[in-house]
Every structure is written in C-alpha cells, then in structure tokens.
Amino acid sequence: MSKAVLAAQSEVFKCMLLNNTIEAKTCVVEITDATYEAVEAFVEFLYLDFAEKFESLVEQLYILADM
C-alpha cells in the first residue's frame, strides 16, 4: 500500500502517516476494531472507489470510515 494514496483518501491516515508518528516511522497501522475482511474492503475502496464485499460489511466499513 502506498502512504500517499492512503493519505490522499483519508485525513486520519494522512495524520498518521505523514507526521512524526510511530505509524509513519514503522509503516505499520494497527487496526484492532475491525475484521481483516472489513479492513481489506476499506482499503480496496480507498484505492478503487468500490469494494466487492461492500454489502456484507456495511456496519464494519461505516465504523472504519468514521475513524
């Protein structure tokens, strides 16, 4: 994943990845309040503006989008 793409699509990722944070230094963002499938669909949506599994993960994606 590209820091630039994530930062361009999300203010939260922008703050995490483009400032002097642990996430920026390690290039690791730990998300513990969502399933792997939800995070995967969320990142897919950030990159492509759609996600194949969107319908089945709506509640979890809403939580991630509200970060």
C-alpha positions in Angstrom: 0.0 0.0 0.0 1.1 3.5 -0.7 1.3 6.1 2.1 0.4 8.8 -0.5 -2.8 7.0 -1.6 -4.0 6.4 1.9 -3.1 9.9 3.0 -4.9 11.4 0.0 -8.1 9.5 0.7 -8.2 9.8 4.5 -7.5 12.6 6.9 -6.8 10.0 9.6 -4.3 8.1 7.5 -2.8 11.5 6.5 -2.2 12.5 10.1 -0.8 9.0 11.0 1.4 8.5 8.0 2.8 12.0 7.1 3.7 13.3 10.6 6.2 12.3 13.2 4.3 9.2 14.5 5.1 5.6 15.1 3.0 4.6 12.2 5.0 6.9 9.9 8.3 5.6 11.2 7.4 1.9 11.0 5.0 2.0 8.0 2.5 -0.1 10.1 -1.0 0.9 11.0 -2.6 -1.4 13.5 -6.4 -1.5 13.3 -7.9 -3.7 16.1 -11.6 -2.8 16.0 -12.5 -4.4 12.6 -12.1 -7.7 10.9 -9.4 -8.4 8.3 -12.1 -8.6 5.6 -13.5 -5.2 6.6 -10.1 -3.5 6.5 -9.3 -5.2 3.2 -12.6 -3.9 1.7 -12.0 -0.5 3.2 -8.5 -0.2 1.6 -9.9 -1.6 -1.7 -12.5 1.2 -1.6 -9.8 3.8 -0.9 -7.8 2.7 -3.9 -10.6 1.9 -6.4 -13.7 3.8 -5.2 -15.6 0.5 -4.9 -15.4 -2.7 -2.8 -16.7 -6.1 -3.9 -17.7 -7.2 -0.4 -19.3 -3.9 0.5 -22.8 -5.1 1.1 -21.9 -7.8 3.6 -19.5 -5.5 5.6 -21.5 -2.3 5.7 -21.6 -1.9 9.5 -17.9 -2.5 9.9 -17.0 -0.3 6.9 -19.1 2.5 8.5 -17.0 2.3 11.7 -13.8 2.4 9.7 -14.9 5.3 7.6 -15.8 7.3 10.7 -12.2 7.0 12.1 
